[in-house]
Amino acid sequence: MVIELDTYEMSLPELTQYVRGKCSEYGTVSNISVHLYPLGFGREHPFAVVQMSSPDENVSLRNAVGD
């Protein structure tokens, strides 16, 4: 899922809550790790790693947003 936001205008807690809200329609979010700066691997934009509370919910989210 690609979401266009002005991440410079949001605090990290606000951004994390926004991602939680978007992903919670696919189940219960158990963990979010938001990366605002590139960590290598060819990524040039902020991204979030989201873990759902069950394997089925992880699959549901992955199917909706892609890998």
Order of alpha helices (4+ residues) and beta strands (2+ residues): alpha-beta-beta-alpha
